[in-house]
Amino acid sequence: MKPQDQATVREGKALVLIDMQRIFQEPESQWFVSNYQDVEQNVGKLRDAFDNVIWTRFVRDPQESGAWSDYYGRWDQCREEPASARWDITLPVQENEKVLSLPTFSKWGEELARMTDGYQHLVVAGVATDCCVLSTVLGAVDAGKHVTVVSDACGGATPRAHEQALELMELLSPMVKVQTTGSLRGEAIESP
């Protein structure tokens, strides 16, 4: 990437990486995302282009209050204790990067708002497009953030669910923009 392209990506944007965790990577998991390896590869390409990188982790609340009990009744193999290695992020987290762990689909709230204070634009990638990514994007937009969703750095429960979630988020333009990793990093156009 040319220095001016990297500066363009960095300026005023924070990268929020949603739930890149073992529980979504493992083929035997009920929450397996079939294109996880491709998503992980593109997430790796994005990281070096941002000064503010925030990882989120979905971690089950053992109390399973209200409807969460029914939810984990359906997804019973995902009733992992908070300290389980299945909640681990699959890429190494750098020293200057932050991690936010919550037992909710949406990672938007006071903590993420504080972590992104001063950044009017969020770039969001991760899994699952049709659940935690979508709900986080909606919360951020409600809070007045501009959001870019990196389509090939996201993965859904199914390929169709992924596409439907992207289509839904595109309806929120100009508040939400959907781009690929290459176009975001300025790789789509080769310089002579």
Steps between C-alpha positions, in 0.01 A plus 500: 500500500625846413552731802233743383246211469578385852460854634161522327380181668630602843376855511204519735413129487506229764501129409254285699552126457196308614527161673790341312496205738565126505133416557424640151809343340456137613308284249339297780353813663130579465610857423750401228548762226594307186717775346673585829851440360440747214357754744799456730742552212331828398481619861877446517544721193296780655673522836821673393304782337350629828638666810192425711412127488233360730420130526171385644427164657163341557516326839198319643349631822456187718185652656318479164241759606158503334494397134871409508407174673279404204772611258760274662241224513505512120881538477583270792851412378593868541434507876868559567628649824639855467858374545468237222767510229220483242443873562865578411577731207664303219754763396765640736388826657773765481607694809346827378165338410199487733259214581137539604318192636120502530221238525286680240461491123551874466836619620390863470451670834677729745827305493537488122386862478783593739754290307404674176462849642654745256437268202194596303545207259515131590619224271338173605591141415455159659231244572217437476383754242135415566524523879774676697634707208152617398389584854825688576473701177140597577597621847795701367286663231235589759778672695588710192809314376574445134569131445679311226434126500775298333302238310776245437631539855162391639335159508149389581324194635441409135613665176140613436461645850827690445375646170160591648663682791727695262198592285314621809794712616544650151144635533634729774723691256654757539531414870629153411725417208599147393849454350748221437837472671681587177297811423529622859876459500538664159608181327219494246685743269859418415724797450715503182 
